[in-house]
């Protein structure tokens, strides 16, 4: 669940970042994809860490 939430949050953050930089539609898609992957990976590690602790 953390992974999916992080993926969506990452996509939104990527869109916001590309919009601030005045990127076109393809720039926004690329930033959304990269940020979504990075946030999902961080969420995956967070999930694994929480499972080990709890």
Phi, psi and omega in degrees: 000321178296324182296315181293319178296319179293324179298313180294316179298320178295319178297319178294320178294320178296319178297317180296319180295316180293325179293320178297327180273006178058046179278157176279187186297320180291325175298316180296319178296319181293315178298320179298317181294314183294313180295321179297317179295316180296314180295322179295321178295318176297319177297324177296314178296323177296319178296315179298317179298317179294322178295324179289322182285317183271000000 
